[in-house]
């Protein structure tokens, strides 16, 4: 939510990333690389948490 009234759950976060990967797959990108990047992104967040860059 844009008003920051609640935090995004891990499931919502993963779902959003999967949707982005699906959208990118329709364009001229390496889908396998995108999926690998998204999975690595989530591995770090297991320990560090999800911190927005503008937070």
GROMACS elastic network, one bead per residue, 0.5 to 0.9 nm:
[ bonds ]
;  ai    aj funct       b0    kb
    1     4     6  0.57018   500
    1     5     6  0.68469   500
    1     6     6  0.70006   500
    1     7     6  0.78541   500
    1     8     6  0.78202   500
    2     5     6  0.79444   500
    3     6     6  0.82191   500
    4     7     6  0.68480   500
    8    11     6  0.82092   500
    8    12     6  0.61638   500
    8    13     6  0.64057   500
    9    12     6  0.51661   500
    9    13     6  0.61507   500
    9    14     6  0.86636   500
   10    13     6  0.50100   500
   10    14     6  0.61568   500
   10    15     6  0.85069   500
   11    14     6  0.52096   500
   11    15     6  0.60613   500
   11    16     6  0.85870   500
   12    15     6  0.50245   500
   12    16     6  0.61010   500
   12    17     6  0.86152   500
   13    16     6  0.52310   500
   13    17     6  0.63233   500
   13    18     6  0.86945   500
   14    17     6  0.51085   500
   14    18     6  0.61383   500
   14    19     6  0.86262   500
   14    38     6  0.87476   500
   14    42     6  0.80410   500
   15    18     6  0.50653   500
   15    19     6  0.62035   500
   15    20     6  0.87027   500
   16    19     6  0.50847   500
   16    20     6  0.63042   500
   16    21     6  0.87130   500
   17    20     6  0.50780   500
   17    21     6  0.62487   500
   17    22     6  0.86298   500
   17    35     6  0.89471   500
   17    38     6  0.68624   500
   18    21     6  0.50499   500
   18    22     6  0.61758   500
   18    23     6  0.86765   500
   18    35     6  0.80870   500
   18    38     6  0.82020   500
   19    23     6  0.62072   500
   19    24     6  0.85978   500
   20    23     6  0.50780   500
   20    24     6  0.61232   500
   20    25     6  0.85568   500
   21    24     6  0.50552   500
   21    25     6  0.61017   500
   21    31     6  0.71427   500
   21    34     6  0.64612   500
   21    35     6  0.66346   500
   21    38     6  0.82066   500
   22    25     6  0.50979   500
   22    26     6  0.70787   500
   22    31     6  0.83585   500
   23    26     6  0.57377   500
   23    27     6  0.75922   500
   24    27     6  0.54400   500
   24    28     6  0.78111   500
   24    29     6  0.66491   500
   24    30     6  0.87407   500
   24    31     6  0.72759   500
   24    34     6  0.81909   500
   25    28     6  0.73752   500
   25    29     6  0.64547   500
   25    30     6  0.75652   500
   25    31     6  0.54905   500
   25    34     6  0.86340   500
   26    29     6  0.80661   500
   27    30     6  0.89013   500
   28    31     6  0.87966   500
   29    32     6  0.88327   500
   29    33     6  0.83423   500
   29    34     6  0.78745   500
   30    33     6  0.54042   500
   30    34     6  0.64273   500
   30    35     6  0.89287   500
   31    34     6  0.50120   500
   31    35     6  0.62430   500
   31    36     6  0.86286   500
   32    35     6  0.52388   500
   32    36     6  0.62530   500
   32    37     6  0.86911   500
   33    36     6  0.50625   500
   33    37     6  0.61464   500
   33    38     6  0.86229   500
   34    37     6  0.51325   500
   34    38     6  0.62231   500
   34    39     6  0.86811   500
   35    38     6  0.50982   500
   35    39     6  0.61717   500
   35    40     6  0.86232   500
   36    39     6  0.51623   500
   36    40     6  0.61829   500
   36    41     6  0.85251   500
   37    40     6  0.51684   500
   37    41     6  0.60669   500
   37    42     6  0.87715   500
   38    42     6  0.64362   500
   38    43     6  0.88487   500
   39    42     6  0.52495   500
   39    43     6  0.63973   500
   40    43     6  0.50421   500
   40    44     6  0.66785   500
   40    45     6  0.88817   500
   41    44     6  0.56907   500
   41    45     6  0.67001   500
   42    46     6  0.64450   500
   42    49     6  0.89541   500
   42    50     6  0.87308   500
   43    46     6  0.54080   500
   43    47     6  0.76371   500
   44    47     6  0.59282   500
   44    48     6  0.60779   500
   44    49     6  0.75644   500
   44    50     6  0.87853   500
   45    50     6  0.55904   500
   45    51     6  0.85235   500
   46    49     6  0.59776   500
   46    50     6  0.84879   500
   48    51     6  0.80663   500
   51    54     6  0.84891   500
   51    55     6  0.69570   500
   52    55     6  0.51317   500
